[in-house]
Amino acid sequence: IAESIQSTSSSEELESVTSKFCEYKSIENFVFNASLFSNLQASPKLHFLDNIPEPWKKRYETEEYYKDDFRVEHCKRNNSPLIWPSKNSSLTAINKKIVSEAANYGIKSGISFPFHGAGCEFGMFSASTSEEFQKSTLNNPFTQYEIQLFGCALFDYLAAKEKKKNIKSLTNREKECLQSVSY
């Protein structure tokens, strides 16, 4: 998994590797997003990969559902995966609306894995299906493990790539200052 991700050199290739992995695992839809910081950068660089139906993606963005989405909130605050929708959870009215509308676009249930890096880095990988979760391939523990490994590798790869982007060499004067301080 890590080798296939690390062999990519563009966002398109990364999305292709992710799509192939999901096809191989019979995952109908996926969304990966990450908010990563480069060295000395005030705001994060956002990374986004998906194969969500375009009409649903537009609706989700237009309605700004990401501001209230229970999956995003769960993944921001937890390290454990979230199977959704859960019969045990008490969803807010807006989240019931999100779940209901998503089902109209073939996104009935799924699982979301959170990823947290150093500092405020955050990411999540969600896999979804048009079936009930219990009847889908997502209900297989081995498939869940592989999805989590894939998401971890993707998150780590992008975080490392982002950090490398902005590492700048020290000037000769900066090196002199550091040497004088270290004595």
VEXVOMI-781340 format. One record per atom (N, C-alpha, C): residue in three letters; x, y, z. Coordinates in steps of 0.05 Angstrom, whole numbers, plus 5000, padded with zeros to 4 digits. Each point is the difference from the previous one (the first is absolute). Layout:
REM residues N
NODE   r   xx   yy   zz
NODE ALA    X    Y    Z
...
This chain:
REM residues 183
NODE   r   xx   yy   zz
NODE ILE 5017 4976 5000
NODE ILE 4983 5024 5000
NODE ILE 5018 5025 5000
NODE ALA 5018 5001 5019
NODE ALA 5017 5024 5002
NODE ALA 5017 5004 4975
NODE GLU 5010 4978 4989
NODE GLU 5016 5003 4975
NODE GLU 4984 5011 4977
NODE SER 4975 4991 4997
NODE SER 4983 5010 4978
NODE SER 4994 5030 5004
NODE ILE 4997 5008 5025
NODE ILE 4995 5029 5005
NODE ILE 5025 5016 4995
NODE GLN 5022 4990 5010
NODE GLN 5025 5015 4998
NODE GLN 5011 5002 4972
NODE SER 4991 4983 4982
NODE SER 5009 5001 4973
NODE SER 4985 5021 4983
NODE THR 4981 5014 5012
NODE THR 4985 5020 4986
NODE THR 5015 5026 4999
NODE SER 4995 5016 4979
NODE SER 5013 5026 4998
NODE SER 4981 5023 4995
NODE SER 4974 4994 5000
NODE SER 4980 5021 4996
NODE SER 4974 4993 5015
NODE SER 4983 5020 5003
NODE SER 4974 4995 5013
NODE SER 4983 4981 4984
NODE GLU 5002 5001 4973
NODE GLU 4985 4983 4983
NODE GLU 5008 4971 5004
NODE GLU 5027 4995 5002
NODE GLU 5010 4973 5004
NODE GLU 4991 4990 5028
NODE LEU 5001 5017 5019
NODE LEU 4992 4992 5027
NODE LEU 4970 4993 5001
NODE GLU 4984 5015 4986
NODE GLU 4971 4994 4999
NODE GLU 4996 4974 4985
NODE SER 5016 4995 4979
NODE SER 4998 4975 4985
NODE SER 5007 4976 5017
NODE VAL 5021 5002 5016
NODE VAL 5008 4978 5017
NODE VAL 4978 4995 5021
NODE THR 4989 5021 5011
NODE THR 4978 4998 5019
NODE THR 4976 4987 4988
NODE SER 4993 5008 4976
NODE SER 4977 4988 4986
NODE SER 5004 4971 4995
NODE LYS 5024 4992 4991
NODE LYS 5006 4972 4995
NODE LYS 4998 4984 5025
NODE PHE 5011 5010 5022
NODE PHE 4998 4986 5026
NODE PHE 4971 4996 5007
NODE CYS 4983 5021 4997
NODE CYS 4972 4998 5007
NODE CYS 4985 4981 4982
NODE GLU 5006 5000 4975
NODE GLU 4988 4981 4981
NODE GLU 5007 4971 5008
NODE TYR 5025 4995 5007
NODE TYR 5010 4974 5008
NODE TYR 4985 4990 5025
NODE LYS 4994 5019 5018
NODE LYS 4987 4993 5026
NODE LYS 4970 5002 4998
NODE SER 4989 5005 4976
NODE SER 4971 5003 4995
NODE SER 4988 5023 5017
NODE ILE 5015 5022 5001
NODE ILE 4990 5024 5014
NODE ILE 4988 5018 4978
NODE GLU 4974 5005 5003
NODE GLU 4986 5016 4980
NODE GLU 5010 5029 4999
NODE ASN 5001 5013 5023
NODE ASN 5008 5028 5001
NODE ASN 5020 5005 5022
NODE PHE 5018 5019 4995
NODE PHE 5019 5008 5021
NODE PHE 5004 5030 5000
NODE VAL 5008 5009 5024
NODE VAL 5008 5028 5003
NODE VAL 5024 5000 5019
NODE PHE 5021 5012 4991
NODE PHE 5024 5005 5017
NODE PHE 5004 5030 5001
NODE ASN 5002 5010 5024
NODE ASN 5008 5028 5002
NODE ASN 5020 5003 5023
NODE ALA 5018 5019 4996
NODE ALA 5020 5005 5020
NODE ALA 5006 5030 5001
NODE SER 5005 5009 5024
NODE SER 5008 5028 5005
NODE SER 5028 4998 5012
NODE LEU 5020 5007 4984
NODE LEU 5028 4996 5007
NODE LEU 5015 5027 5001
NODE PHE 5018 5002 5018
NODE PHE 5017 5024 5003
NODE PHE 5028 4995 4990
NODE SER 5010 5020 4986
NODE SER 5028 5000 4992
NODE SER 5016 5015 5021
NODE ASN 5026 4998 5000
NODE ASN 5016 5014 5019
NODE ASN 4995 5030 4997
NODE LEU 4996 5013 5023
NODE LEU 4997 5029 5002
NODE LEU 4975 5010 4984
NODE GLN 4981 4984 4996
NODE GLN 4976 5008 4984
NODE GLN 4978 5005 5020
NODE ALA 4987 5023 4997
NODE ALA 4978 5008 5018
NODE ALA 4974 4984 4995
NODE SER 4994 4995 4976
NODE SER 4975 4986 4994
NODE SER 5006 4974 4986
NODE PRO 4982 4980 5004
NODE PRO 5006 4973 4989
NODE PRO 4996 4999 4970
NODE LYS 5013 4981 4988
NODE LYS 4996 4992 4972
NODE LYS 4979 4978 5001
NODE LEU 4979 5004 4984
NODE LEU 4978 4980 4999
NODE LEU 5005 4980 4977
NODE HIS 4997 4975 5006
NODE HIS 5002 4979 4980
NODE HIS 4973 4986 4999
NODE PHE 4990 4994 4976
NODE PHE 4974 4988 4997
NODE PHE 5000 4981 4977
NODE LEU 4992 4975 5005
NODE LEU 4997 4980 4979
NODE LEU 4973 4987 5004
NODE ASP 4986 4994 4978
NODE ASP 4974 4987 5003
NODE ASP 4990 4989 4973
NODE ASN 4980 4983 5002
NODE ASN 4985 4992 4976
NODE ASN 4970 5002 5006
NODE ILE 4993 5019 5016
NODE ILE 4972 5004 5007
NODE ILE 4984 5010 4975
NODE PRO 4975 4992 4997
NODE PRO 4985 5011 4977
NODE PRO 5000 5031 5000
NODE GLU 5006 5011 4978
NODE GLU 5003 5029 4997
NODE GLU 4975 5016 5010
NODE PRO 4976 4991 4994
NODE PRO 4976 5016 5009
NODE PRO 4999 5001 5031
NODE TRP 5007 4978 5013
NODE TRP 5000 4999 5030
NODE TRP 5022 5018 5011
NODE LYS 5023 4999 4987
NODE LYS 5023 5016 5009
NODE LYS 4993 5030 4998
NODE LYS 4988 5008 4978
NODE LYS 4992 5028 4997
NODE LYS 4979 5008 5021
NODE ARG 4981 4983 5005
NODE ARG 4979 5006 5020
NODE ARG 5013 5002 5027
NODE TYR 5017 4982 5007
NODE TYR 5014 4999 5026
NODE TYR 5015 5026 5004
NODE GLU 5015 5009 4980
NODE GLU 5016 5024 5002
NODE GLU 4982 5025 5000
NODE THR 4980 5001 4982
NODE THR 4982 5023 4999
NODE THR 4986 5005 5026
NODE GLU 4990 4978 5012
NODE GLU 4985 5002 5025
NODE GLU 5019 5002 5024
NODE GLU 5026 4998 4995
NODE GLU 5020 5001 5021
NODE GLU 4995 4980 5022
NODE TYR 4993 4976 4992
NODE TYR 4994 4978 5019
NODE TYR 5025 4993 5016
NODE TYR 5023 5004 4989
NODE TYR 5025 4993 5014
NODE TYR 5002 5015 5027
NODE LYS 4987 5022 5003
NODE LYS 5001 5015 5025
NODE LYS 4985 4985 5023
NODE ASP 4981 4983 4993
NODE ASP 4984 4986 5020
NODE ASP 5002 4970 4999
NODE ASP 5015 4990 4981
NODE ASP 5001 4971 4995
NODE ASP 5011 4985 5024
NODE PHE 4984 4981 5011
NODE PHE 5008 4985 5024
NODE PHE 5024 4983 4995
NODE ARG 5005 4991 4976
NODE ARG 5024 4984 4994
NODE ARG 5025 5017 5003
NODE VAL 5000 5024 4990
NODE VAL 5023 5018 5002
NODE VAL 5004 5006 5030
NODE GLU 4979 5007 5014
NODE GLU 5003 5006 5029
NODE GLU 5011 4977 5015
NODE HIS 4990 4976 4994
NODE HIS 5010 4976 5014
NODE HIS 5030 4997 4995
NODE CYS 5008 5001 4974
NODE CYS 5028 4996 4993
NODE CYS 5019 5021 5010
NODE LYS 4990 5024 5003
NODE LYS 5017 5022 5012
NODE LYS 5006 4994 5029
NODE ARG 4982 4988 5014
NODE ARG 5003 4997 5029
NODE ARG 5007 4972 5010
NODE ASN 5001 4981 4982
NODE ASN 5005 4972 5008
NODE ASN 5021 4987 4983
NODE ASN 5010 4977 5010
NODE ASN 5018 4984 4985
NODE ASN 4987 4974 4990
NODE SER 4977 4994 5010
NODE SER 4987 4975 4992
NODE SER 4982 5005 4975
NODE PRO 4997 4979 4984
NODE PRO 4983 5003 4976
NODE PRO 4971 5004 5008
NODE LEU 4985 5010 4981
NODE LEU 4971 5004 5004
NODE LEU 4985 4985 4978
NODE ILE 4982 4982 5008
NODE ILE 4982 4987 4981
NODE ILE 4975 5017 4999
NODE TRP 4990 5006 4976
NODE TRP 4977 5018 4998
NODE TRP 4980 4990 4979
NODE PRO 4975 5009 5002
NODE PRO 4989 5011 5025
NODE PRO 4996 4978 5020
NODE SER 5002 5007 5025
NODE SER 4996 4981 5021
NODE SER 4972 5001 5011
NODE LYS 4988 4978 5005
NODE LYS 4973 5000 5011
NODE LYS 5000 5010 5029
NODE ASN 5023 4999 5013
NODE ASN 5003 5008 5028
NODE ASN 5004 5030 5003
NODE SER 5008 5013 4978
NODE SER 5007 5029 5003
NODE SER 4975 5017 4998
NODE SER 5001 5022 5013
NODE SER 4978 5020 4998
NODE SER 5010 5023 4983
NODE LEU 4994 4999 4974
NODE LEU 5008 5020 4982
NODE LEU 4984 5026 5002
NODE THR 5012 5022 4996
NODE THR 4986 5025 4999
NODE THR 4983 5001 4975
NODE ALA 4982 5019 4999
NODE ALA 4982 5002 4976
NODE ALA 5016 5005 4974
NODE ILE 5021 5016 5002
NODE ILE 5016 5005 4976
NODE ILE 5015 4975 4991
NODE ASN 5009 4984 5019
NODE ASN 5014 4975 4993
NODE ASN 4981 4979 4990
NODE LYS 4976 5000 5009
NODE LYS 4979 4982 4989
NODE LYS 4995 5007 4971
NODE LYS 4999 5026 4995
NODE LYS 4996 5010 4973
NODE LYS 5024 4992 4982
NODE ILE 5024 5003 5010
NODE ILE 5024 4993 4985
NODE ILE 4999 4970 4993
NODE VAL 4995 4983 5019
NODE VAL 4999 4971 4996
NODE VAL 4978 4993 4980
NODE SER 4977 5012 5002
NODE SER 4977 4995 4982
NODE SER 5007 5008 4972
NODE GLU 5011 5024 4996
NODE GLU 5007 5010 4974
NODE GLU 5022 4983 4987
NODE ALA 5020 4993 5016
NODE ALA 5022 4984 4989
NODE ALA 4990 4973 4990
NODE ALA 4981 4988 5014
NODE ALA 4989 4975 4991
NODE ALA 4987 5002 4972
NODE ASN 4989 5023 4994
NODE ASN 4989 5005 4973
NODE ASN 5021 4999 4978
NODE TYR 5025 5004 5008
NODE TYR 5022 4999 4981
NODE TYR 5016 4974 5001
NODE GLY 4989 4980 5014
NODE GLY 5014 4975 5002
NODE GLY 5020 4997 5023
NODE ILE 4998 5018 5019
NODE ILE 5018 5000 5023
NODE ILE 4983 4994 5025
NODE LYS 4996 4975 5005
NODE LYS 4981 4992 5021
NODE LYS 5014 4996 5027
NODE SER 5023 4988 4999
NODE SER 5015 4994 5025
NODE SER 5030 4999 4995
NODE GLY 5015 5000 5021
NODE GLY 5029 4999 4996
NODE GLY 5016 4999 5026
NODE ILE 5025 5004 4997
NODE ILE 5019 5000 5023
NODE ILE 5020 5022 4995
NODE SER 5006 5015 5021
NODE SER 5019 5022 4998
NODE SER 5023 4996 5020
NODE PHE 5024 5003 4990
NODE PHE 5024 4997 5017
NODE PHE 5014 5027 5003
NODE PRO 5005 5008 5025
NODE PRO 5015 5025 5005
NODE PRO 5030 4996 5000
NODE PHE 5014 5021 4993
NODE PHE 5030 5000 5002
NODE PHE 5009 5026 5012
NODE HIS 5018 4999 5019
NODE HIS 5010 5024 5013
NODE HIS 5030 4999 4999
NODE GLY 5012 5023 4993
NODE GLY 5029 5002 4998
NODE GLY 5010 5019 5021
NODE ALA 5026 5006 4998
NODE ALA 5012 5019 5019
NODE ALA 4986 5027 4998
NODE GLY 4997 5012 5023
NODE GLY 4986 5026 5000
NODE GLY 4971 4998 4993
NODE CYS 4991 5016 4982
NODE CYS 4971 5001 4993
NODE CYS 4994 4985 4974
NODE GLU 5017 4983 4991
NODE GLU 4995 4986 4975
NODE GLU 4976 4980 5004
NODE PHE 4983 4999 4980
NODE PHE 4976 4984 5002
NODE PHE 4993 4989 4973
NODE GLY 4990 4975 5000
NODE GLY 4990 4989 4975
NODE GLY 4979 4978 5006
NODE MET 4985 4993 4980
NODE MET 4981 4978 5003
NODE MET 4996 4986 4973
NODE PHE 4995 4974 5001
NODE PHE 4994 4984 4977
NODE PHE 4973 4987 5005
NODE SER 4981 5006 4982
NODE SER 4973 4988 5003
NODE SER 4995 4983 4975
NODE ALA 4990 4976 5006
NODE ALA 4992 4981 4979
NODE ALA 4970 4997 5003
NODE SER 4985 5000 4978
NODE SER 4971 4998 5002
NODE SER 4988 4981 4980
NODE THR 4975 4993 5004
NODE THR 4986 4980 4984
NODE THR 4971 5008 4997
NODE SER 4987 4989 4980
NODE SER 4972 5005 4995
NODE SER 4983 4979 5016
NODE GLU 5013 4982 5014
NODE GLU 4986 4979 5015
NODE GLU 5000 5006 5030
NODE GLU 4985 4984 5015
NODE GLU 5002 5002 5029
NODE GLU 5027 4991 5007
NODE PHE 5012 5012 5020
NODE PHE 5027 4994 5008
NODE PHE 5005 4970 5005
NODE GLN 4982 4988 5015
NODE GLN 5003 4972 5008
NODE GLN 5000 4981 4976
NODE LYS 4988 5008 4978
NODE LYS 4999 4983 4976
NODE LYS 5022 5006 4980
NODE SER 5017 5020 5006
NODE SER 5020 5009 4981
NODE SER 5028 4987 5006
NODE THR 5018 5004 4981
NODE THR 5027 4991 5004
NODE THR 5014 5016 5022
NODE LEU 4990 5024 5006
NODE LEU 5012 5017 5021
NODE LEU 4997 4988 5027
NODE ASN 4982 4981 5003
NODE ASN 4995 4987 5026
NODE ASN 5022 4979 5007
NODE ASN 5017 4994 4981
NODE ASN 5021 4980 5004
NODE ASN 5023 5013 5015
NODE PRO 5008 4988 5024
NODE PRO 5022 5012 5015
NODE PRO 5026 5002 4985
NODE PHE 5006 4980 4983
NODE PHE 5025 5001 4985
NODE PHE 4999 5024 4980
NODE THR 4977 5004 4987
NODE THR 4997 5023 4982
NODE THR 5004 5026 5015
NODE GLN 4988 5002 5024
NODE GLN 5003 5024 5016
NODE GLN 5029 5005 5007
NODE TYR 5014 4979 5007
NODE TYR 5029 5002 5006
NODE TYR 5015 5010 4976
NODE GLU 4995 4989 4976
NODE GLU 5014 5009 4976
NODE GLU 4993 5029 4993
NODE ILE 4975 5008 5004
NODE ILE 4993 5028 4995
NODE ILE 5015 5019 5019
NODE GLN 5002 4992 5025
NODE GLN 5014 5016 5020
NODE GLN 5030 5002 4993
NODE LEU 5012 4978 4992
NODE LEU 5028 5000 4992
NODE LEU 5004 5018 4976
NODE PHE 4982 4998 4980
NODE PHE 5003 5016 4976
NODE PHE 4998 5030 5008
NODE GLY 4980 5007 5016
NODE GLY 4996 5028 5009
NODE GLY 5024 5010 5015
NODE CYS 5012 4983 5018
NODE CYS 5024 5008 5015
NODE CYS 5023 5006 4981
NODE ALA 5004 4982 4981
NODE ALA 5022 5003 4981
NODE ALA 4996 5025 4983
NODE LEU 4976 5006 4992
NODE LEU 4993 5023 4984
NODE LEU 5006 5026 5017
NODE PHE 4990 5000 5024
NODE PHE 5004 5023 5018
NODE PHE 5029 5005 5005
NODE ASP 5015 4979 5008
NODE ASP 5029 5002 5005
NODE ASP 5015 5010 4976
NODE TYR 4994 4989 4977
NODE TYR 5013 5008 4975
NODE TYR 4996 5030 4995
NODE LEU 4975 5009 5001
NODE LEU 4995 5028 4994
NODE LEU 5011 5019 5021
NODE ALA 5000 4991 5026
NODE ALA 5012 5017 5021
NODE ALA 5030 5003 4996
NODE ALA 5013 4978 4994
NODE ALA 5029 5001 4995
NODE ALA 5007 5017 4976
NODE LYS 4984 4997 4979
NODE LYS 5004 5015 4975
NODE LYS 4996 5030 5005
NODE GLU 4980 5007 5016
NODE GLU 4995 5028 5006
NODE GLU 5023 5012 5016
NODE LYS 5010 4985 5019
NODE LYS 5022 5010 5017
NODE LYS 5026 5004 4983
NODE LYS 5005 4981 4982
NODE LYS 5024 5002 4983
NODE LYS 4999 5025 4981
NODE LYS 4975 5007 4992
NODE LYS 4997 5022 4981
NODE LYS 5012 5026 5010
NODE ASN 4997 5005 5025
NODE ASN 5008 5026 5010
NODE ASN 5025 5000 5018
NODE ILE 5015 4978 5000
NODE ILE 5025 5001 5014
NODE ILE 5020 5015 4984
NODE LYS 5009 5022 5011
NODE LYS 5019 5017 4986
NODE LYS 5027 4998 5013
NODE SER 5021 5002 4983
NODE SER 5027 4999 5011
NODE SER 5005 5026 5016
NODE LEU 5016 4996 5020
NODE LEU 5008 5024 5015
NODE LEU 5020 5016 4985
NODE THR 4999 5026 5003
NODE THR 5020 5017 4988
NODE THR 5026 4996 5015
NODE ASN 5022 5009 4988
NODE ASN 5026 4998 5014
NODE ASN 4999 5015 5026
NODE ARG 4987 5023 5001
NODE ARG 4999 5017 5024
NODE ARG 4983 4985 5022
NODE GLU 4978 4987 4992
NODE GLU 4984 4985 5019
NODE GLU 5017 4976 5011
NODE LYS 5016 4988 4984
NODE LYS 5017 4978 5010
NODE LYS 5020 5011 5019
NODE GLU 5012 5023 4995
NODE GLU 5020 5012 5018
NODE GLU 4987 5006 5027
NODE CYS 4976 5011 4999
NODE CYS 4985 5007 5025
NODE CYS 4995 4974 5016
NODE LEU 4991 4980 4987
NODE LEU 4995 4974 5014
NODE LEU 5025 4988 5012
NODE GLN 5022 5002 4986
NODE GLN 5025 4990 5010
NODE GLN 5009 5015 5024
NODE SER 4997 5027 5000
NODE SER 5009 5016 5023
NODE SER 4983 4996 5024
NODE VAL 4975 4994 4996
NODE VAL 4981 4995 5022
NODE VAL 5006 4972 5013
NODE SER 5008 4981 4984
NODE SER 5004 4973 5010
NODE SER 5025 4996 5017
NODE TYR 5018 5020 5000
NODE TYR 5024 4997 5017
NODE TYR 4996 5009 5028
